[in-house]
């Protein structure tokens, strides 16, 4: 299945890895609108987490029908 991310919130609160706010906004912008292939919502979250290296707090998306 294909999913298009419409909103996402990453967990940038990791005290060990300080990630500048500009980079946070860039990552969010790059992720929103992108189409992802995944089996279901859990797989979508896993795919994005693996691709970005950041855990996800919340996500909204549209399921793309072919």
C-alpha positions in Angstrom: 0.0 0.0 0.0 1.0 3.6 -0.5 0.7 6.4 2.1 1.2 10.1 1.8 2.2 11.8 5.0 0.2 15.0 5.7 1.6 15.8 9.2 4.3 14.3 11.4 5.8 15.0 14.8 9.2 13.5 15.5 10.6 12.9 19.0 13.5 15.4 18.9 13.7 15.5 22.7 16.7 13.1 23.0 19.1 14.9 25.3 22.1 13.0 23.9 21.6 14.1 20.3 20.9 17.8 20.1 19.3 18.3 16.6 19.2 22.0 15.5 15.7 23.4 15.0 16.5 24.3 11.3 17.4 20.7 10.7 14.2 19.5 12.4 12.1 21.7 10.2 13.9 20.5 7.1 13.3 16.9 8.0 9.6 17.5 8.7 9.3 19.3 5.4 11.0 16.5 3.5 8.8 13.9 5.1 5.4 15.7 4.6 4.0 15.0 1.1 6.3 12.1 0.4 4.7 8.9 -0.7 5.8 5.8 1.3 5.3 2.1 0.6 4.2 0.2 3.6 2.0 -2.8 4.6 0.0 -0.8 7.2 0.3 2.1 9.6 2.7 0.3 11.9 5.0 -0.5 9.0 4.7 3.1 7.8 6.0 4.4 11.1 8.8 1.8 11.1 9.8 2.8 7.5 10.0 6.5 8.3 11.8 5.8 11.6 14.4 3.7 9.8 14.8 6.2 6.9 15.2 9.3 9.2 16.7 7.8 12.3 14.1 9.5 14.5 11.1 8.0 16.4 7.7 9.4 15.6 5.3 10.8 18.2 2.4 11.3 15.9 1.6 11.0 12.2 -1.3 11.8 9.9 -1.5 10.4 6.3 -3.7 9.6 3.4 -3.9 6.1 2.0 -3.3 6.3 -1.8 -5.6 4.2 -3.8 -4.4 3.0 -7.2 
